[in-house]
Amino acid sequence: MQKYELMAIIANSLDAKAAEKHAKDLDGRVEKEFNGKITFSDFWGERGFAYKINKQKWGYYHVSQFNMEADQAQGLRHELNLDNDLVRFMITKVDPKAPLPRKYADMKKEYEAQEKAKADEKAPAEESKAPAKKEKLTTIKEEEPAAPKATEKPKDDVDKKLDAIVDEASDI
Amino acid sequence: MPPRPKKFIDPFVLAGIEYIDYKDPKLLAQYITYYRSIQSRFHTGTSLKNQKQLASSVKKARQMALLPYVRYE
């Protein structure tokens, strides 16, 4: 007997419920047709691909571990190749010393908690920066009214010069 | 890219990870470079035993579209 792990990607043309049912059927077929004993089964649900497969961007993932005779594994591989609802699958030998894998939902929660903790650490640092920005805004507002006064003076000068030039031209 | 430690200490030993699982793409993503190739032992300080396990699990994760082969853009 060997310990195997099957990871299968089910096509996104199915509903979530239909995909879950398909995953359960896979486990059932392993037990009935190939005399396997399932020790671990986990339906991940929707997950995006790291790259496009058959022009699709996401699929349903399913993972299960089972004990099976070595000659049966080849038959299972052949059978799964004929399944049109599977985008891709992989059957690997599992190290007998390896612990049971974590459930995907637990793994996701753990990483979300870690990301939250990181965001909380960053948040107080941003608050200390915020008041400094407000001071800058007030200084800019004070400068704005002063600027137009400066531009008004040259306008008068230009008008006077223009008048002078026109007068000279009329003299000629 | 994690900074190179002064002494070579295996990060998996520090974290208490005995079995590197290919189904954990966030863990594996720490050990691949900007262009998504596997980081060398020189830079991360992993032991030879763990580096072999890491490489095989990264390759499995790539097959199942959990990790990319290359960086696009």
gemmi code that builds the backbone of each chain (N, CA, C; Angstrom):
import gemmi

chains = {
    "A": [
        ("MET", (0.852, -1.211, 0.000), (0.000, 0.000, 0.000), (0.880, 1.250, 0.000)),
        ("GLN", (0.456, 2.235, -0.778), (1.175, 3.503, -0.840), (0.231, 4.623, -0.430)),
        ("LYS", (0.799, 5.688, 0.080), (-0.030, 6.846, 0.420), (0.070, 7.852, -0.728)),
        ("TYR", (-1.080, 8.248, -1.262), (-1.114, 9.174, -2.399), (-1.910, 10.413, -2.040)),
        ("GLU", (-1.650, 11.464, -2.804), (-2.441, 12.690, -2.657), (-2.917, 13.121, -4.035)),
        ("LEU", (-4.181, 13.431, -4.127), (-4.756, 13.911, -5.388), (-5.154, 15.357, -5.235)),
        ("MET", (-4.627, 16.225, -6.118), (-5.114, 17.605, -6.190), (-5.742, 17.776, -7.559)),
        ("ALA", (-7.012, 18.207, -7.574), (-7.728, 18.345, -8.846), (-8.293, 19.753, -8.963)),
        ("ILE", (-8.248, 20.298, -10.187), (-8.884, 21.585, -10.471), (-10.125, 21.306, -11.305)),
        ("ILE", (-11.294, 21.693, -10.775), (-12.551, 21.453, -11.465), (-12.927, 22.714, -12.243)),
        ("ALA", (-13.445, 22.517, -13.449), (-13.699, 23.648, -14.362), (-14.720, 24.608, -13.775)),
        ("ASN", (-14.561, 25.920, -14.106), (-15.453, 26.927, -13.546), (-16.768, 27.045, -14.319)),
        ("SER", (-16.992, 26.148, -15.295), (-18.292, 26.135, -15.974), (-19.374, 25.549, -15.065)),
        ("LEU", (-18.964, 24.819, -13.992), (-19.918, 24.257, -13.038), (-20.233, 25.271, -11.938)),
        ("ASP", (-21.393, 25.079, -11.266), (-21.721, 25.889, -10.085), (-20.852, 25.438, -8.919)),
        ("ALA", (-20.888, 26.240, -7.826), (-20.122, 25.862, -6.633), (-20.641, 24.550, -6.059)),
        ("LYS", (-21.986, 24.404, -6.066), (-22.566, 23.172, -5.503), (-22.225, 21.965, -6.378)),
        ("ALA", (-22.348, 22.138, -7.691), (-22.063, 21.038, -8.610), (-20.600, 20.631, -8.528)),
        ("ALA", (-19.723, 21.639, -8.338), (-18.290, 21.347, -8.241), (-17.995, 20.551, -6.981)),
        ("GLU", (-18.666, 20.932, -5.875), (-18.436, 20.210, -4.619), (-18.914, 18.761, -4.741)),
        ("LYS", (-20.052, 18.603, -5.463), (-20.582, 17.258, -5.663), (-19.621, 16.433, -6.523)),
        ("HIS", (-19.054, 17.086, -7.530), (-18.088, 16.411, -8.409), (-16.868, 15.948, -7.613)),
        ("ALA", (-16.427, 16.820, -6.677), (-15.271, 16.472, -5.841), (-15.588, 15.256, -4.976)),
        ("LYS", (-16.824, 15.223, -4.423), (-17.212, 14.074, -3.600), (-17.284, 12.805, -4.445)),
        ("ASP", (-17.749, 12.949, -5.684), (-17.807, 11.798, -6.590), (-16.412, 11.233, -6.850)),
        ("LEU", (-15.433, 12.151, -6.979), (-14.048, 11.708, -7.201), (-13.593, 10.820, -6.053)),
        ("ASP", (-13.866, 11.297, -4.810), (-13.479, 10.500, -3.633), (-14.210, 9.157, -3.625)),
        ("GLY", (-15.483, 9.187, -4.003), (-16.270, 7.957, -4.032), (-15.726, 6.959, -5.032)),
        ("ARG", (-15.309, 7.495, -6.206), (-14.768, 6.604, -7.240), (-13.444, 5.989, -6.798)),
        ("VAL", (-12.635, 6.772, -6.092), (-11.356, 6.249, -5.604), (-11.609, 5.073, -4.659)),
        ("GLU", (-12.639, 5.203, -3.808), (-12.915, 4.142, -2.827), (-13.534, 2.912, -3.494)),
        ("LYS", (-14.501, 3.154, -4.408), (-15.254, 2.022, -4.970), (-14.494, 1.328, -6.094)),
        ("GLU", (-14.022, 2.121, -7.071), (-13.441, 1.512, -8.272), (-11.992, 1.097, -8.073)),
        ("PHE", (-11.277, 1.812, -7.180), (-9.836, 1.557, -7.085), (-9.401, 1.049, -5.709)),
        ("ASN", (-10.356, 0.630, -4.883), (-10.055, 0.032, -3.573), (-9.138, 0.916, -2.722)),
        ("GLY", (-9.377, 2.230, -2.754), (-8.570, 3.146, -1.942), (-9.275, 3.441, -0.620)),
        ("LYS", (-8.485, 3.916, 0.347), (-9.068, 4.316, 1.626), (-8.752, 5.784, 1.847)),
        ("ILE", (-9.786, 6.628, 1.864), (-9.550, 8.061, 1.974), (-9.279, 8.448, 3.428)),
        ("THR", (-8.144, 9.167, 3.633), (-7.768, 9.566, 4.988), (-7.957, 11.058, 5.221)),
        ("PHE", (-8.012, 11.825, 4.127), (-8.137, 13.283, 4.269), (-8.798, 13.832, 3.008)),
        ("SER", (-9.739, 14.739, 3.207), (-10.424, 15.322, 2.051), (-10.782, 16.771, 2.359)),
        ("ASP", (-10.478, 17.664, 1.420), (-10.691, 19.090, 1.658), (-11.059, 19.767, 0.338)),
        ("PHE", (-12.268, 20.340, 0.273), (-12.688, 21.090, -0.914), (-12.370, 22.561, -0.682)),
        ("TRP", (-11.463, 23.120, -1.483), (-10.998, 24.496, -1.265), (-12.032, 25.529, -1.703)),
        ("GLY", (-12.750, 25.211, -2.758), (-13.649, 26.206, -3.331), (-12.950, 27.013, -4.416)),
        ("GLU", (-13.499, 28.200, -4.719), (-12.944, 29.017, -5.807), (-11.549, 29.505, -5.461)),
        ("ARG", (-10.703, 29.531, -6.487), (-9.364, 30.096, -6.312), (-8.831, 30.537, -7.671)),
        ("GLY", (-8.195, 31.706, -7.702), (-7.655, 32.216, -8.949), (-6.372, 31.494, -9.329)),
        ("PHE", (-6.119, 31.347, -10.628), (-4.874, 30.737, -11.100), (-3.759, 31.781, -11.101)),
        ("ALA", (-2.523, 31.285, -11.012), (-1.373, 32.181, -11.123), (-1.120, 32.560, -12.582)),
        ("TYR", (-1.651, 31.765, -13.509), (-1.570, 32.069, -14.940), (-2.801, 31.449, -15.591)),
        ("LYS", (-3.106, 31.878, -16.822), (-4.321, 31.391, -17.474), (-4.156, 29.940, -17.926)),
        ("ILE", (-5.214, 29.132, -17.708), (-5.232, 27.753, -18.208), (-6.453, 27.621, -19.107)),
        ("ASN", (-6.257, 27.277, -20.355), (-7.351, 27.183, -21.340), (-8.179, 28.475, -21.370)),
        ("LYS", (-7.508, 29.610, -21.276), (-8.136, 30.943, -21.301), (-9.017, 31.204, -20.081)),
        ("GLN", (-8.935, 30.380, -19.049), (-9.721, 30.585, -17.827), (-8.809, 31.146, -16.733)),
        ("LYS", (-9.425, 31.977, -15.848), (-8.620, 32.622, -14.817), (-8.792, 32.003, -13.434)),
        ("TRP", (-9.825, 31.163, -13.247), (-10.021, 30.567, -11.916), (-10.697, 29.216, -12.033)),
        ("GLY", (-10.677, 28.461, -10.922), (-11.311, 27.143, -10.889), (-11.577, 26.724, -9.451)),
        ("TYR", (-12.163, 25.541, -9.292), (-12.406, 24.995, -7.950), (-11.319, 23.969, -7.646)),
        ("TYR", (-10.702, 24.109, -6.476), (-9.628, 23.193, -6.085), (-10.160, 22.131, -5.125)),
        ("HIS", (-9.628, 20.937, -5.266), (-9.987, 19.856, -4.350), (-8.747, 19.028, -4.022)),
        ("VAL", (-8.571, 18.693, -2.731), (-7.411, 17.911, -2.294), (-7.896, 16.719, -1.486)),
        ("SER", (-7.351, 15.531, -1.761), (-7.678, 14.374, -0.920), (-6.479, 13.444, -0.841)),
        ("GLN", (-6.339, 12.782, 0.303), (-5.262, 11.810, 0.492), (-5.878, 10.434, 0.701)),
        ("PHE", (-5.210, 9.401, 0.171), (-5.750, 8.042, 0.312), (-4.633, 7.009, 0.235)),
        ("ASN", (-4.889, 5.843, 0.833), (-3.979, 4.695, 0.713), (-4.491, 3.812, -0.411)),
        ("MET", (-3.570, 3.394, -1.292), (-3.992, 2.643, -2.470), (-2.845, 1.748, -2.948)),
        ("GLU", (-3.190, 0.650, -3.625), (-2.150, -0.201, -4.212), (-1.511, 0.524, -5.389)),
        ("ALA", (-0.225, 0.229, -5.628), (0.522, 0.979, -6.637), (-0.035, 0.749, -8.040)),
        ("ASP", (-0.516, -0.470, -8.348), (-1.002, -0.730, -9.713), (-2.321, 0.011, -9.981)),
        ("GLN", (-3.062, 0.303, -8.923), (-4.352, 0.986, -9.099), (-4.158, 2.457, -9.463)),
        ("ALA", (-3.029, 3.035, -9.015), (-2.807, 4.469, -9.230), (-2.761, 4.806, -10.717)),
        ("GLN", (-2.145, 3.882, -11.495), (-2.056, 4.133, -12.938), (-3.445, 4.144, -13.568)),
        ("GLY", (-4.315, 3.226, -13.097), (-5.684, 3.180, -13.596), (-6.450, 4.440, -13.259)),
        ("LEU", (-6.241, 4.947, -12.049), (-6.922, 6.192, -11.631), (-6.493, 7.357, -12.509)),
        ("ARG", (-5.191, 7.407, -12.796), (-4.655, 8.477, -13.643), (-5.319, 8.427, -15.027)),
        ("HIS", (-5.437, 7.209, -15.555), (-6.041, 7.028, -16.875), (-7.516, 7.458, -16.868)),
        ("GLU", (-8.201, 7.106, -15.786), (-9.631, 7.410, -15.673), (-9.861, 8.925, -15.584)),
        ("LEU", (-9.003, 9.606, -14.790), (-9.178, 11.048, -14.589), (-8.868, 11.821, -15.861)),
        ("ASN", (-8.002, 11.258, -16.717), (-7.691, 11.929, -17.981), (-8.914, 12.012, -18.889)),
        ("LEU", (-9.859, 11.086, -18.686), (-11.059, 11.071, -19.536), (-12.144, 12.019, -19.015)),
        ("ASP", (-11.939, 12.555, -17.808), (-12.943, 13.426, -17.196), (-12.874, 14.824, -17.823)),
        ("ASN", (-13.974, 15.250, -18.439), (-13.960, 16.536, -19.134), (-14.120, 17.732, -18.205)),
        ("ASP", (-14.620, 17.493, -16.984), (-14.834, 18.595, -16.049), (-13.578, 18.952, -15.255)),
        ("LEU", (-12.513, 18.164, -15.427), (-11.264, 18.470, -14.731), (-10.365, 19.286, -15.653)),
        ("VAL", (-9.918, 20.438, -15.133), (-8.972, 21.260, -15.895), (-7.587, 20.630, -15.816)),
        ("ARG", (-7.210, 20.205, -14.604), (-5.864, 19.668, -14.374), (-5.892, 18.868, -13.079)),
        ("PHE", (-5.081, 17.840, -12.992), (-4.974, 17.113, -11.718), (-3.559, 16.613, -11.526)),
        ("MET", (-3.243, 16.285, -10.266), (-1.892, 15.803, -9.970), (-1.991, 14.753, -8.871)),
        ("ILE", (-1.405, 13.578, -9.110), (-1.351, 12.534, -8.089), (0.102, 12.409, -7.642)),
        ("THR", (0.350, 12.622, -6.355), (1.720, 12.571, -5.838), (1.809, 11.564, -4.701)),
        ("LYS", (3.000, 10.995, -4.553), (3.255, 10.157, -3.383), (3.462, 11.069, -2.180)),
        ("VAL", (2.914, 10.652, -1.036), (3.068, 11.450, 0.181), (4.114, 10.792, 1.064)),
        ("ASP", (4.990, 11.611, 1.613), (5.983, 11.131, 2.565), (5.256, 10.559, 3.791)),
        ("PRO", (5.534, 9.281, 4.148), (4.799, 8.682, 5.269), (5.010, 9.414, 6.596)),
        ("LYS", (6.140, 10.161, 6.704), (6.392, 10.897, 7.957), (5.639, 12.221, 8.004)),
        ("ALA", (5.143, 12.690, 6.851), (4.532, 14.017, 6.792), (3.250, 14.064, 7.631)),
        ("PRO", (3.013, 15.203, 8.311), (1.785, 15.341, 9.088), (0.592, 15.569, 8.173)),
        ("LEU", (-0.614, 15.448, 8.715), (-1.824, 15.724, 7.920), (-1.807, 17.187, 7.492)),
        ("PRO", (-2.163, 17.486, 6.234), (-2.141, 18.876, 5.777), (-3.197, 19.718, 6.487)),
        ("ARG", (-2.928, 21.038, 6.513), (-3.894, 21.956, 7.130), (-5.079, 22.148, 6.196)),
        ("LYS", (-6.245, 22.422, 6.786), (-7.421, 22.743, 5.957), (-7.216, 24.118, 5.331)),
        ("TYR", (-7.699, 24.280, 4.102), (-7.470, 25.535, 3.363), (-8.135, 26.715, 4.055)),
        ("ALA", (-9.331, 26.480, 4.617), (-10.063, 27.561, 5.277), (-9.284, 28.086, 6.489)),
        ("ASP", (-8.665, 27.146, 7.248), (-7.877, 27.551, 8.415), (-6.659, 28.359, 7.989)),
        ("MET", (-6.012, 27.874, 6.881), (-4.821, 28.546, 6.377), (-5.153, 29.982, 5.963)),
        ("LYS", (-6.306, 30.134, 5.299), (-6.739, 31.450, 4.817), (-6.968, 32.393, 5.986)),
        ("LYS", (-7.647, 31.879, 7.046), (-7.939, 32.702, 8.227), (-6.654, 33.161, 8.885)),
        ("GLU", (-5.685, 32.246, 8.975), (-4.410, 32.560, 9.618), (-3.717, 33.712, 8.895)),
        ("TYR", (-3.692, 33.624, 7.536), (-3.005, 34.658, 6.773), (-3.736, 35.988, 6.841)),
        ("GLU", (-5.077, 35.938, 6.876), (-5.848, 37.186, 6.993), (-5.567, 37.865, 8.323)),
        ("ALA", (-5.464, 37.050, 9.398), (-5.171, 37.589, 10.724), (-3.790, 38.244, 10.745)),
        ("GLN", (-2.831, 37.600, 10.058), (-1.472, 38.155, 9.994), (-1.462, 39.487, 9.258)),
        ("GLU", (-2.237, 39.552, 8.152), (-2.289, 40.796, 7.373), (-2.920, 41.923, 8.174)),
        ("LYS", (-3.964, 41.571, 8.983), (-4.627, 42.577, 9.829), (-3.656, 43.134, 10.848)),
        ("ALA", (-2.889, 42.232, 11.454), (-1.923, 42.644, 12.472), (-0.890, 43.595, 11.871)),
        ("LYS", (-0.486, 43.304, 10.615), (0.481, 44.171, 9.933), (-0.117, 45.548, 9.667)),
        ("ALA", (-1.404, 45.554, 9.227), (-2.083, 46.803, 8.911), (-2.240, 47.650, 10.165)),
        ("ASP", (-2.514, 47.009, 11.303), (-2.666, 47.745, 12.565), (-1.356, 48.391, 12.986)),
        ("GLU", (-0.252, 47.707, 12.696), (1.049, 48.281, 13.033), (1.336, 49.528, 12.208)),
        ("LYS", (0.911, 49.482, 10.949), (1.178, 50.618, 10.047), (0.293, 51.817, 10.364)),
        ("ALA", (-0.963, 51.561, 10.809), (-1.962, 52.617, 10.984), (-1.509, 53.735, 11.916)),
        ("PRO", (-0.975, 53.456, 13.143), (-0.546, 54.548, 14.028), (0.561, 55.396, 13.418)),
        ("ALA", (1.428, 54.791, 12.623), (2.500, 55.541, 11.983), (1.933, 56.562, 11.006)),
        ("GLU", (0.840, 56.203, 10.309), (0.223, 57.124, 9.354), (-0.447, 58.290, 10.058)),
        ("GLU", (-1.028, 58.036, 11.248), (-1.704, 59.095, 11.997), (-0.733, 60.202, 12.386)),
        ("SER", (0.488, 59.817, 12.764), (1.486, 60.809, 13.179), (1.892, 61.692, 12.003)),
        ("LYS", (1.815, 61.121, 10.780), (2.175, 61.904, 9.584), (1.076, 62.879, 9.198)),
        ("ALA", (-0.198, 62.516, 9.475), (-1.347, 63.278, 9.009), (-1.343, 64.743, 9.457)),
        ("PRO", (-1.106, 65.088, 10.762), (-1.117, 66.488, 11.180), (-0.075, 67.329, 10.466)),
        ("ALA", (1.065, 66.762, 10.153), (2.117, 67.489, 9.458), (1.618, 67.965, 8.097)),
        ("LYS", (0.816, 67.135, 7.421), (0.277, 67.500, 6.111), (-0.663, 68.690, 6.228)),
        ("LYS", (-1.480, 68.718, 7.306), (-2.452, 69.813, 7.496), (-1.737, 71.153, 7.617)),
        ("GLU", (-0.624, 71.187, 8.353), (0.137, 72.422, 8.517), (0.598, 72.961, 7.171)),
        ("LYS", (1.040, 72.046, 6.324), (1.520, 72.442, 4.998), (0.397, 73.102, 4.204)),
        ("LEU", (-0.816, 72.512, 4.305), (-1.961, 73.033, 3.557), (-2.268, 74.462, 3.981)),
        ("THR", (-2.219, 74.734, 5.307), (-2.533, 76.076, 5.807), (-1.515, 77.095, 5.299)),
        ("THR", (-0.262, 76.724, 5.245), (0.774, 77.649, 4.786), (0.563, 78.002, 3.311)),
        ("ILE", (0.120, 77.024, 2.533), (-0.109, 77.277, 1.106), (-1.256, 78.268, 0.924)),
        ("LYS", (-2.309, 78.111, 1.751), (-3.473, 78.984, 1.631), (-3.105, 80.436, 1.910)),
        ("GLU", (-2.193, 80.651, 2.882), (-1.786, 82.024, 3.204), (-1.040, 82.668, 2.045)),
        ("GLU", (-0.298, 81.872, 1.337), (0.509, 82.409, 0.236), (-0.347, 82.817, -0.960)),
        ("GLU", (-1.447, 82.091, -1.153), (-2.244, 82.282, -2.372), (-2.764, 83.714, -2.573)),
        ("PRO", (-3.347, 84.346, -1.545), (-3.837, 85.714, -1.747), (-2.719, 86.699, -2.064)),
        ("ALA", (-1.499, 86.446, -1.570), (-0.381, 87.360, -1.799), (0.064, 87.317, -3.259)),
        ("ALA", (-0.059, 86.213, -3.885), (0.454, 86.034, -5.237), (-0.215, 86.942, -6.274)),
        ("PRO", (-1.554, 87.046, -6.306), (-2.198, 87.888, -7.314), (-1.793, 89.362, -7.232)),
        ("LYS", (-1.502, 89.894, -6.008), (-1.085, 91.295, -5.865), (0.172, 91.568, -6.661)),
        ("ALA", (1.095, 90.581, -6.558), (2.365, 90.727, -7.259), (2.149, 90.783, -8.767)),
        ("THR", (1.187, 90.005, -9.262), (0.971, 89.968, -10.706), (0.246, 91.226, -11.201)),
        ("GLU", (-0.508, 91.911, -10.325), (-1.278, 93.096, -10.753), (-0.364, 94.270, -11.133)),
        ("LYS", (0.727, 94.442, -10.358), (1.618, 95.590, -10.592), (2.222, 95.607, -11.994)),
        ("PRO", (2.826, 94.487, -12.414), (3.408, 94.498, -13.754), (2.398, 94.818, -14.846)),
        ("LYS", (1.101, 94.410, -14.614), (0.090, 94.695, -15.643), (0.009, 96.205, -15.918)),
        ("ASP", (0.023, 97.009, -14.834), (-0.048, 98.468, -14.996), (1.143, 98.996, -15.786)),
        ("ASP", (2.307, 98.423, -15.435), (3.535, 98.836, -16.121), (3.430, 98.565, -17.616)),
        ("VAL", (2.918, 97.382, -17.939), (2.803, 96.992, -19.344), (1.846, 97.953, -20.069)),
        ("ASP", (0.751, 98.301, -19.404), (-0.216, 99.223, -20.018), (0.424, 100.580, -20.319)),
        ("LYS", (1.217, 101.065, -19.314), (1.881, 102.368, -19.495), (2.841, 102.345, -20.672)),
        ("LYS", (3.620, 101.217, -20.730), (4.596, 101.076, -21.816), (3.892, 101.057, -23.171)),
        ("LEU", (2.760, 100.260, -23.197), (2.003, 100.163, -24.451), (1.512, 101.541, -24.902)),
        ("ASP", (1.011, 102.311, -23.897), (0.525, 103.659, -24.211), (1.647, 104.524, -24.785)),
        ("ALA", (2.833, 104.389, -24.137), (3.995, 105.166, -24.583), (4.350, 104.822, -26.021)),
        ("ILE", (4.344, 103.511, -26.322), (4.690, 103.074, -27.666), (3.679, 103.592, -28.683)),
        ("VAL", (2.386, 103.529, -28.333), (1.333, 104.000, -29.231), (1.487, 105.500, -29.509)),
        ("ASP", (1.849, 106.226, -28.391), (2.020, 107.662, -28.560), (3.155, 107.988, -29.523)),
        ("GLU", (4.296, 107.239, -29.336), (5.450, 107.449, -30.224), (5.056, 107.198, -31.685)),
        ("ALA", (4.309, 106.097, -31.862), (3.921, 105.702, -33.226), (3.056, 106.799, -33.856)),
        ("SER", (2.153, 107.372, -33.065), (1.241, 108.397, -33.612), (2.040, 109.657, -33.970)),
        ("ASP", (3.111, 109.990, -33.182), (3.950, 111.134, -33.457), (4.585, 111.028, -34.832)),
        ("ILE", (5.049, 109.810, -35.130), (5.729, 109.572, -36.428), (4.682, 109.675, -37.524)),
    ],
    "B": [
        ("MET", (12.522, 39.692, -1.304), (13.759, 38.935, -1.050), (14.194, 39.165, 0.384)),
        ("PRO", (14.209, 38.083, 1.197), (14.626, 38.260, 2.584), (16.106, 38.594, 2.672)),
        ("PRO", (16.489, 39.479, 3.618), (17.901, 39.868, 3.710), (18.784, 38.690, 4.084)),
        ("ARG", (20.002, 38.730, 3.588), (20.923, 37.615, 3.842), (21.387, 37.672, 5.297)),
        ("PRO", (21.210, 36.562, 6.034), (21.634, 36.584, 7.436), (23.148, 36.582, 7.561)),
        ("LYS", (23.642, 37.124, 8.692), (25.087, 37.173, 8.888), (25.642, 35.768, 9.032)),
        ("LYS", (24.961, 34.948, 9.892), (25.344, 33.546, 10.001), (24.303, 32.748, 9.230)),
        ("PHE", (24.723, 31.649, 8.642), (23.777, 30.848, 7.881), (22.896, 30.046, 8.823)),
        ("ILE", (21.673, 30.524, 9.025), (20.713, 29.822, 9.870), (19.533, 29.444, 8.997)),
        ("ASP", (19.156, 28.186, 9.036), (18.045, 27.713, 8.219), (16.731, 28.350, 8.693)),
        ("PRO", (16.044, 29.135, 7.837), (14.799, 29.791, 8.267), (13.690, 28.806, 8.610)),
        ("PHE", (13.711, 27.622, 7.974), (12.674, 26.620, 8.271), (12.907, 26.008, 9.657)),
        ("VAL", (14.165, 25.886, 10.038), (14.475, 25.378, 11.381), (14.043, 26.417, 12.418)),
        ("LEU", (14.302, 27.693, 12.115), (13.920, 28.772, 13.041), (12.410, 28.809, 13.237)),
        ("ALA", (11.674, 28.610, 12.121), (10.210, 28.681, 12.189), (9.589, 27.371, 12.679)),
        ("GLY", (10.400, 26.332, 12.793), (9.880, 25.044, 13.259), (9.077, 24.303, 12.216)),
        ("ILE", (9.425, 24.503, 10.933), (8.712, 23.804, 9.853), (9.510, 22.561, 9.456)),
        ("GLU", (8.902, 21.383, 9.621), (9.619, 20.149, 9.291), (9.314, 19.680, 7.871)),
        ("TYR", (8.066, 19.904, 7.446), (7.643, 19.422, 6.128), (7.151, 20.613, 5.305)),
        ("ILE", (7.832, 20.894, 4.195), (7.465, 22.052, 3.368), (6.391, 21.616, 2.382)),
        ("ASP", (5.185, 22.139, 2.554), (4.037, 21.681, 1.779), (3.872, 22.536, 0.524)),
        ("TYR", (3.590, 21.878, -0.604), (3.402, 22.645, -1.853), (2.052, 23.359, -1.880)),
        ("LYS", (1.152, 23.028, -0.937), (-0.186, 23.635, -0.930), (-0.222, 24.944, -0.154)),
        ("ASP", (0.954, 25.445, 0.250), (1.028, 26.691, 1.015), (1.768, 27.753, 0.195)),
        ("PRO", (1.113, 28.352, -0.809), (1.837, 29.224, -1.738), (2.398, 30.490, -1.086)),
        ("LYS", (1.785, 30.937, 0.032), (2.297, 32.158, 0.672), (3.648, 31.928, 1.328)),
        ("LEU", (3.843, 30.705, 1.840), (5.140, 30.358, 2.443), (6.203, 30.259, 1.349)),
        ("LEU", (5.828, 29.605, 0.239), (6.789, 29.388, -0.849), (7.155, 30.701, -1.528)),
        ("ALA", (6.201, 31.638, -1.547), (6.421, 32.902, -2.260), (7.548, 33.719, -1.632)),
        ("GLN", (7.873, 33.432, -0.362), (8.983, 34.143, 0.291), (10.329, 33.711, -0.279)),
        ("TYR", (10.370, 32.552, -0.945), (11.647, 32.002, -1.393), (11.770, 32.003, -2.909)),
        ("ILE", (11.008, 32.873, -3.613), (11.215, 33.037, -5.042), (11.534, 34.508, -5.320)),
        ("THR", (12.250, 34.758, -6.416), (12.784, 36.089, -6.675), (11.758, 36.959, -7.395)),
        ("TYR", (12.153, 38.176, -7.733), (11.304, 39.142, -8.441), (10.810, 38.563, -9.764)),
        ("TYR", (11.678, 37.843, -10.469), (11.282, 37.232, -11.739), (10.760, 35.808, -11.559)),
        ("ARG", (10.443, 35.435, -10.296), (9.753, 34.177, -9.957), (10.603, 32.932, -10.146)),
        ("SER", (11.914, 33.072, -10.068), (12.760, 31.878, -10.056), (13.075, 31.536, -8.601)),
        ("ILE", (13.485, 30.303, -8.370), (13.731, 29.857, -6.993), (14.992, 30.524, -6.458)),
        ("GLN", (14.884, 31.053, -5.229), (16.009, 31.762, -4.604), (17.110, 30.764, -4.214)),
        ("SER", (18.355, 31.189, -4.384), (19.464, 30.265, -4.109), (19.685, 30.131, -2.607)),
        ("ARG", (20.360, 29.064, -2.241), (20.662, 28.763, -0.855), (21.607, 29.818, -0.271)),
        ("PHE", (22.410, 30.391, -1.138), (23.385, 31.417, -0.741), (22.684, 32.618, -0.100)),
        ("HIS", (21.496, 32.961, -0.638), (20.801, 34.165, -0.182), (19.868, 33.912, 0.994)),
        ("THR", (19.291, 32.689, 1.070), (18.302, 32.440, 2.111), (18.874, 31.670, 3.295)),
        ("GLY", (19.951, 30.931, 3.074), (20.564, 30.202, 4.181), (19.877, 28.906, 4.544)),
        ("THR", (19.031, 28.372, 3.638), (18.385, 27.090, 3.951), (19.407, 25.957, 3.869)),
        ("SER", (19.146, 24.895, 4.616), (20.028, 23.726, 4.575), (19.787, 22.984, 3.269)),
        ("LEU", (20.727, 22.138, 2.893), (20.637, 21.423, 1.618), (19.387, 20.545, 1.579)),
        ("LYS", (19.101, 19.895, 2.709), (17.949, 18.994, 2.800), (16.647, 19.772, 2.554)),
        ("ASN", (16.537, 20.943, 3.207), (15.308, 21.727, 3.065), (15.210, 22.381, 1.699)),
        ("GLN", (16.365, 22.760, 1.108), (16.352, 23.407, -0.209), (15.824, 22.452, -1.271)),
        ("LYS", (16.185, 21.161, -1.143), (15.695, 20.161, -2.091), (14.183, 20.007, -1.964)),
        ("GLN", (13.705, 19.979, -0.709), (12.266, 19.864, -0.465), (11.539, 21.095, -1.005)),
        ("LEU", (12.147, 22.279, -0.748), (11.545, 23.538, -1.183), (11.422, 23.588, -2.698)),
        ("ALA", (12.514, 23.181, -3.403), (12.519, 23.253, -4.864), (11.439, 22.355, -5.444)),
        ("SER", (11.310, 21.146, -4.902), (10.323, 20.217, -5.459), (8.908, 20.708, -5.185)),
        ("SER", (8.693, 21.333, -4.012), (7.336, 21.802, -3.704), (6.982, 23.052, -4.510)),
        ("VAL", (7.983, 23.894, -4.810), (7.718, 25.061, -5.669), (7.324, 24.593, -7.069)),
        ("LYS", (8.016, 23.545, -7.554), (7.729, 23.039, -8.894), (6.337, 22.422, -8.956)),
        ("LYS", (5.932, 21.742, -7.873), (4.580, 21.174, -7.836), (3.542, 22.287, -7.813)),
        ("ALA", (3.802, 23.328, -7.008), (2.857, 24.441, -6.895), (2.692, 25.151, -8.230)),
        ("ARG", (3.790, 25.217, -9.015), (3.715, 25.865, -10.331), (2.834, 25.063, -11.278)),
        ("GLN", (2.942, 23.737, -11.207), (2.128, 22.885, -12.088), (0.648, 23.099, -11.838)),
        ("MET", (0.287, 23.312, -10.556), (-1.126, 23.442, -10.220), (-1.576, 24.905, -10.190)),
        ("ALA", (-0.797, 25.807, -10.796), (-1.152, 27.223, -10.929), (-1.327, 27.913, -9.584)),
        ("LEU", (-0.642, 27.430, -8.542), (-0.642, 28.147, -7.266), (0.431, 29.235, -7.263)),
        ("LEU", (1.497, 28.996, -8.036), (2.576, 29.967, -8.191), (2.838, 30.160, -9.684)),
        ("PRO", (3.259, 31.351, -10.103), (3.563, 31.558, -11.520), (4.938, 31.013, -11.899)),
        ("TYR", (5.106, 30.685, -13.187), (6.423, 30.271, -13.691), (7.305, 31.497, -13.894)),
        ("VAL", (6.720, 32.545, -14.508), (7.478, 33.762, -14.821), (6.647, 34.978, -14.439)),
        ("ARG", (7.326, 36.134, -14.364), (6.633, 37.377, -14.091), (6.328, 38.054, -15.420)),
        ("TYR", (5.056, 38.354, -15.659), (4.677, 39.082, -16.872), (4.755, 40.575, -16.602)),
        ("GLU", (4.396, 41.400, -17.551), (4.441, 42.871, -17.496), (5.727, 43.376, -18.081)),
    ],
}
model = gemmi.Model(1)
for chain_id, residues in chains.items():
    chain = gemmi.Chain(chain_id)
    for i, (resn, *xyz) in enumerate(residues, 1):
        res = gemmi.Residue()
        res.name, res.seqid = resn, gemmi.SeqId(i, " ")
        for name, pos in zip(("N", "CA", "C"), xyz):
            atom = gemmi.Atom()
            atom.name, atom.element = name, gemmi.Element(name[0])
            atom.pos, atom.b_iso = gemmi.Position(*pos), 0.0
            res.add_atom(atom)
        chain.add_residue(res)
    model.add_chain(chain)
structure = gemmi.Structure()
structure.add_model(model)
structure.setup_entities()
